[in-house]
């Protein structure tokens, strides 16, 4: 499939759950998450996000901001 832009930024993390992808990355000093439906959400300030599936309905996104670790449970 051809590439398509989903956003601008750096440090992208991707997780595949039920054959659908979810993404997180750093954009303008914040961490952005896109769920499997393509809905975009700002999770908070920070960089270096990592996504891990907790089950088939939710994932956890973990990132750092000013020497602190932050996290959010996000619906897929």
Secondary structure, DSSP 8 states (H G I E B T S, - for coil): ---------EEEEEEEETTEEEEEEEETTEEEEE-TT--EEEEEE-EEEEEEESSSSEEEEEEEETTEEEEEEEE-
